[in-house]
Amino acid sequence: QVQLVESGGGLVQAGGSLRLSCAASGRTFTIFSMGWFRQAPGKEREFVARIRRGDDNTDVADSVKGRFTMSRDSAKDTVYLQMNSLKPEDTAVYYCNAVVGGAVDYWGQGTQVTVSS
């Protein structure tokens, strides 16, 4: 079992920045990759970014490329999502995700990000 706890969401004006954190606990050695997804009201959950544990290889959605950066602190089993130049359309609940061996997914409880225009 893996537990994920997100933090760092909040209200920010357009053009501002936020940094989300996701701390993993439990059987973290089984984690293959960790990622961020988001879900806006009335929309489906969408991929934002992912980092692979073994080599820190990252993927970022085109919609946030150049504005969002994902990183990892292996000593703390924590990943971060640095969000710059935020836009109102970035408003959503952001969820942390972990994929473990066997392609099992774990999810955090989500953190709200609201960008005002």
N, C-alpha and C positions, 0 to 999 in steps of 0.2 A: 504494500500500500504506500502511496505517496500523497502527502497533503501539500496544498498550495495556498498561500495567503498573499493576496495583492494589497498594495497600498500606494498612495500618492495621487489619487484622483482628486478632482475638485473643479472649481469654476475659474475660468481664465478668459481674458479678452482675446479676440482674434489677433493673431500675430504673436501671442505670448507662447510660453513654454511650460511644460510639465514633465516630470520624470516619474514613471511608474516603476514599482518594484514588485517582484514576486519571489517570495522565499519558499523553498521546498524543504520538506522534512519527511522523515520515514525512510523508506528504502530508496534513497536518492541515487545509490550506485547503479540502480536498474534503469535510470533515465537515459534515453537515447537522444532526445532533443526537447527543447522547450520553446514555446511560442506565445504569441499574443494574437487574440482574435477580438473582434468588437461587434456589438449588435446595437444598432440604432432603433428607435421606436418604429414598429411596423415593417422592419426589414429583417432579412435573415442574417445570421451570424457570418462574418466574413474574416478571412485571414488578413493579418497585419504584418507579422514578422515571425521569423523562426531562427533559432541558433542551434547548431548541432554540437553536442557535448564533446565529441572526440577531437574536433579540429577547429571549433568556434566558427565554422562556416555559417554565414547568415544569408537568409532570403528576406526580402522586403517587398510588400505589395507595391505595384506601380503607383497606386493612389497616394502613397505616403513616401515614396522614394525621394531622397534628397532632403526630407524634413524629419523623418523618424530614424532613429538608430537603436539597434538592439545590442546589448552587451551582457557579459556574464562574469560574475565573481565566483570562481570555483570554490574558493575557501569558505564562502558563506552559503553555497548552494542557492545563490540568488541571481536572478536575471533582471535586467532593467530595460525600459523602453524610454529613451529620451525623445520627447516630442517637441519640435520647434516649429515656428511659423504656423501655429494652429489655426484652423479654419472652422467656421461654424459647422461645416459638414463632418468634422471629426467628432462631433458630439455623439457619444454612445456609452454603453457599458463595456468596459474592456475586461476581457477574461484571460487569465493565464492558463496555459495548457502544457502538459508534459506527456510525452510519448515514451513508454517503457518497452522493454523487450516483449515481443509478441504483439506489438502494435496496439497496446492498451492505452487508452487516453484517460488522463486525469484533468480535472478542471478546478480552478479556484472559484470563489464566490462572486467575483466581479467587482470592479470599482468604477464609479461613475465619473466620466469626463464631460464637462459642459463648456462649450466655447461660445461666448457671447459676441455678437457682431457690433 
